[in-house]
């Protein structure tokens, strides 16, 4: 009888291990599926961007970044509208109309 009990206990351990393994494989499959979908979305986004434009956005960004002057765009921080928005005195939204109008108002 003891041999049968030992066999049953070992069989239960094996069945438990198989169940845990199957559950972990389901988890891994779900993660892999999620990653594949995310990758598909990234690829689709790149295809759309290429379709919309003749140039590579990332390369364009890198090219412009190397030509950037250190003080580019810092004028906005001196604007009263920005200061009021930043300190919470004004609306929660900051609307930038463009450099020409803003330059005239913030000079």
Secondary structure as UniProt FT lines:
FT   HELIX           2..52
FT   HELIX           57..67
FT   TURN            70..73
FT   HELIX           74..78
FT   HELIX           80..87
FT   HELIX           99..106
//
